[in-house]
Amino acid sequence: MRRRIVSLSLTSILLSSHVFALPPSRTAHASNGRTPPSASSSAPPDLKQIGWLDVRVSPLFDLYYLARRHATSDAQKIVGYEWLQEVVDAVRQLERDFGGRFTPLWSILDANLMDCRDAADAVRLFAQLSETREFRGKQFPLRAGALRLANALSVAEPQFRKLVWSKHKKIVDGAARMIRKEFKPKEQDCLAYISKSLRLGAPQKQLPLYLVAEAQYPGGFTYLLREGGRMSVVAVALNEGTLMLETVLHEAIHSLDGVGSTGAQEGADAGSVLMELRERLRKAGVAERDVGDAAHLLIFIQAAETVRHVIDAKHKPYGEVAGVYEKLPRVNALVPVWVAHLDGKLTREDALTQAVEKIAAATKAASSEKSNAPKQP
């Protein structure tokens, strides 16, 4: 296996709630032992033949994301997982070092873990990271915390494999089987539907999809590779049944879009509906945060409706089940409008026009209400 240490400038990294940019891809270990096609290959792979999604199961990723989930707990001590305590403490220290749970610096660790078969590999790779990393003019500690994490993973790995992995493997293998059974036969139909609905270009490379049993909220993460590749991580425990398929499609749309919530681009399709929605909202005077929320909400809607239209007509959207639509009152006027468009009741132009008008009015009203609210003494 080829080894490469991640070396990237974080000044151009994109970040949304679960979209991160990464450095160029490298040879990565897949659960089936296959090596992904090289980014420098002269001929692009025939994705219709080999499939777009490259579903992977990795014990190391599963252990790592299990620790990241436990690190979000309010309890300082992990009862029943005492052997995991040092890993969790190492993750929490990195959260402090990196300035949060979802900052771009985490992408360095995930990128390197793609090259690791086990924690011993992580120790060797993390030991070669730079001492610090600069991001937006500030230096962040990197190597010491990353190496502490890798050493902790190495100590915890035997217990994880003995006590947890067999159960987790059944969970992720079950999800992988569902994806192969329910999604793979309709993969091209889903891609065609998404491409037509959002005017997104067809993928040029496979999307490595790591399935893990548990992870921190929101349970889905996509990493954008600078040469055009992508990789995603999806937690099975947070996404059961057809919600798993919706989450996979959600991350897939992120990978095709290539845009973070700030609107900055990384291989983005400038002619996509997502980009058009962003630009129309900006011209209407909508605040940038609301622009990002609206674009992300469109991804939620499109992923859910793709499952409903192509795979299972009885599917209940994650946005309804998890209350996402209700949590975004400033932009959720987009939901019925875009659903009506996908159901053939509105043209795309009418849907976008109505959505922008309603979102601009809602955000203006919300901002006015906030400014007129009495100040607390």
N, C-alpha and C positions, 0 to 999 in steps of 0.2 A: 504494500500500500504506500502510495506517495504521501509524504508529509509536507505541509506548508504552514508556517506560522502566519496568523492573521496580521496584516499591517495595513492600517487604513487611517485616513484623515477623517475625523468625525465632523468636520465643519460642514460637510454636505449631506450628513445623514438625515433621513426623513423619519418622522415618528408620528404615529397616530395612536389611538388606544391599543391597537395591536398590529401595527405595521411598522417594520423597521427596515432600514437599508443595511446591507452587508457588503463586504469586499467581494472580489471575484470568487466564483465557486472553485471547489477543489474536488479531488477524488474523495468520495464519501462512502462509508461502509453501509451497505444496505442489508436488511435482514436476510435476503435471499442470496447474498454474496455477489450480486451483480455490481459492476462498476458503471456509473452513468457515463454517457457519451461525453467526450472531451469538449470543452467550450470552443476549442480551436479546430474541431473537426471540420473538414472541408465541406461535407454535405450534411445538412440538418437531418435529424432523425425523422422517420415517417411516423408521426404521432397517431395516425389512423391505424397503423399496424401494431405499434407497441403500446399504445394508450398514452394519454396525457399524464394521468396520475401515477406516480411511482410510490406506492404505499410501502412504508417501512416501519419496522418494529425494532426498537433498540432498548435493551435493558438499562444502559447507561442514561439515555434520555429519560426513561421512565423514572429512574431513581432521582435524577436531577430535578425533574418537574414535581415529583412527590415532595421533595424538600422545599421547593419554592412555594408549593401550596401550604405546607405546614408553617412556613415562615410568615404567612399572612395572619396566622392565629394570634389572638390577644394573649394567649397563655405563653409564658416564657419557657416553660418546661413541656416537652412533648411526651405525654403519658402514653405508655404502650409502645412507643417508638424510641426508647432511650438511646438505642444504637444509632439513631438518626440525628440526635441532638446537636452534635458538632457540625454536621452538614447544614442544619437549619441555622445555627448560630453564624456559620460562615456566610450563608446567604444574607442574613440580616445585616452583617457587617458590610457586605457588598452593597446592600441597599443604601446604607449610610454613605459609603464611599462614592457610589455612583449618583447619589442624589435622588433616589426613588426606585420603585419597582419596575418602571417601564421606560427608563431613560435609554438612549441609543447605545450606551456602553455595554449593556447586556448582550447586544448582538455579537460582540467580539467572542464572548464565551460560547454562545450557541454555535457560531461559525467553526470554532476550533473543535467543539465536541462532535461535529459531523465527521471529523477525521479520526475519531477514537473508537476503538473496539471495546475498550474497558477503561476503568479509572486510571490504571497505570499509564496508559497512553496520555490521558489528560494531565497527569503529573508532569510528564516529559514535555508536553507542548506548552502548558501554562508556565513552566519554569523559564521558557524562552520569550515570554511576552515582555514588552517594555515595562519599565518600572511605573511610569505614569502615562496617561493619554490626555492630550489637549482637546478640549471641546469648547467652542465659542469663547476662546481666549482664556479659559481656565484649565488648570492642570488637575486631573483626577487620578488618585492612586489606582493602580491596576494589578500589577504582578503579585504583590504580597497577598491581597485578598483572594485573587484567582487561584493562587497556589495553595492557600489555606483550604479553599473549597475543594480543589482536586485531591489533596491529601485526605481530607475528610471523606470524600466520596470513595477513595481507595480503601479506607478503614471500614466504611459502612457497607461496601459492596458485597462482601461474603454473606453478611446477615440479611441483606436485602434479597439476594438470590435464594437464600435458604428459607426465609420467612414470608416473603411478599411476592417475588417475581412469578411463581407458578400461578398464583391467583390473578395477578395483573396481566400475565400473558394470555390467560383465557379470555379476559375482558377485551384486550386489544386485538387478539386474533379473531374474536367474534365480530368486532367492528370491521376488521379487514375483510372478513367473509361477507358481511352485509354490503360493504362497498363494492366488492367484486360481483355480488349477485344482483343488487338493486341499481347500482350506479354505472358500473362498467359497461353493461350492454347498451345503456342510454347516454353514455358519456358524450358522444359526438352530437346527439340530439340536444343535450343540455348546453353544450358549447355553442351550437348554432343558434339556439334560442337566446342565450345571453348576448351573443355577438349581434344578432338582429335587434334585440331590444335596446341595448346600450351602445351600439355602434363601436364595439371593441374589436380589435384585430385578433386574429387567431393566434394561439400560443405557438412559439417557435421551438420551445424546449420542454422537456418533461418537468413536472412539478413534484419534487420529492415531498411526500406528506408523511411526517412522523406522527404515529398514533401513540398516545400515552394514556395511562389509566386515569391519572389525576393531574391537575395543574391549577395554578392560581387563576382567579377570575381575570378575563372573561372566558378563558378556556380555548381560545383560538388565536394563533399568532402567525404572521406572515413576514418573511424576511426577503427583501429585494436585493438581488445581487447585481452589482454594477454593470456587468457585461450583458445583462438581460435575463439571467436566470432568476428563479425564485425558489423558496422552500417554505413549508408551512408546518406548524405543530398544532394538533387538535387533541383536546382531552375528551376521552370517551365518557367519563363519569358525568360531565356537565352537558352531554349531548346524546340523549338516548333516542332510539328509533329513527324516524325520519328526520328528527332534529340533527342527527349526526350528518345526514346527507346535506341538509341545509347549511350546516356549519362548514362542511367541506366546500360547498359551492360559494359560500360567503368568502372564505379565504381564497378560493380560486379567482373570484372577481377582483379581490384586492391585488392578486398577483398579476392580473391582466391590466388593471388600472395603473398601478405603479405610482400612486399619488398619496401623500400623507395628508393629514387634516389641515395643514397649513396652506395647502394648495401648491407647494413646491413640487416640481416634477422630477421623476427619475424613470426614464423610459416610458413616460405616459403617452397615451394616445390622445393627441390634441383635438381630434375630431370626435371624441366619444361624447355620449350624452352626459356622463359624469362631469367632464370638463365644461361642457356647455352649461350645465346647471350651475356650476361654480361661478362661471363668468357672468351669467345672467343675474345671479343673486348679488354679486359684487356691484354690478352696474345699478342694481336697484337699491344700493346703499345698505345691504344686510351686513352685519358685523362678521368678521372673519371666523369667529368661533361658530356662529350659526351656519355659515357657509360649509364649514367642515362637518358639522352635525348633519346637515341636510344631505350632503353627498354620502356620508356614511350610512344614513338612514335609507337612502336609495339602494345601497348595496344590500342591506337587510331585506328590503322589500323584494328586490329582484331575485335574491337567492331563494327566498321562501316561495315566491310565485313560480320560479323555475321548477322546484320540486312539485308544486301543485299542478302545473300544466303538463309536465313531462313525465314525472315518476309516479306520483300518488295524489289523486284529486282530493283525498280526505286529509291531506297534511295540514296541520295547524302551525302557523308561523311562529318562529322563536320570538318575534317582536310582540306577539300577543301572549304567548305562554310565559315569557320572562318579564313582561311589562315594559319592554323597551319603547314601544310606541308611546305609552302614557308618560314615560319619563322625559320625553322630548316635546313638550307642548308648543314650543316656539316654532318647530319645523314639521310637526306631525301631520299638518294639512296635506303633506306630500303623499301620505299613505293611500287614502281613498282615490286620489287623483291618478296615481301611477297604477294602482290595481285596476281602475276603470280602463286605463289605456291598454294594459295587458289583456284585459277581457274583451277588447275590441270596441269599447264604448266611447273612447276618445282617441283622437289622433295624437301622435307624439307631440306635435307642435302645440295643440290645445292643452295637453297635459302639462307641458313645461310652462306655458304661459300662465295657466291657472295656479300651478304650484308656486311660481315666483311671486305672483300677486298676493296670494294668501300668506306665504311665509313672510314677505316684506311687511304686510299689514300686521301680522301677529307679533313679529319681533319689534316693530315700532310701538305697538300698543304695550307690549311687555316692558320695553325700555321707558316709556312714558309713565307707566304705573309705578315702576321702581323709583324714578326720579321725583315723583310726586308723593311718595310714601313718607309719612312723618318720621323724622329722625329720632332714633332711640336716645334717651338722655344718658 
